[in-house]
Amino acid sequence: MPDELIELFSEEFRRKHASALIVADSIIILEIPEFNINHEKFIVLLTSSIQGNEFCAVCINSNPSPRNNHVIIHPHEYHFLDHVSHVDCGSIIAFSKEYLKELLFREPHRYKGSISETAYIDIMLKVSQSLTITDEQREKFNL
């Protein structure tokens, strides 16, 4: 008997499903080693790179950003949040699409849902106007 319901599906189906979750507005929880923190972070996927092999994302934080460059989201809209949170629009991080696909194939529970259309638009506006996003990042991810 499979330990998890997902194991009832074929590997091909699970790979297609994981791939389908790698889209703008997806919320995923994962570790970000370069942040030097010992806990996982929720991220919101924004756009893929011009080459199509990477996705940029922003982090969901407990505290507001120092420059007030964030979008507030509430736990009554997102079941996985314990408190009012802040989507940091002052910095983006990049992830390989293949890394995200493999992560969600192996651990589908990391996908938490999607950000609302209104919040996504607010995030994209703030990111596009952010003075801390580099020109290289803007060009690479068409921001």
PyMOL commands that set and color helices and strands:
alter all, ss='L'
color gray80, all
select helices_A, chain A and resi 5-8+11-20+33-35+97-106+108-110+117-129+135-141
alter helices_A, ss='H'
color red, helices_A
select strands_A, chain A and resi 26-30+41-48+54-61+70-73+85-88+93-96+111-114
alter strands_A, ss='S'
color yellow, strands_A
deselect
rebuild
show_as cartoon
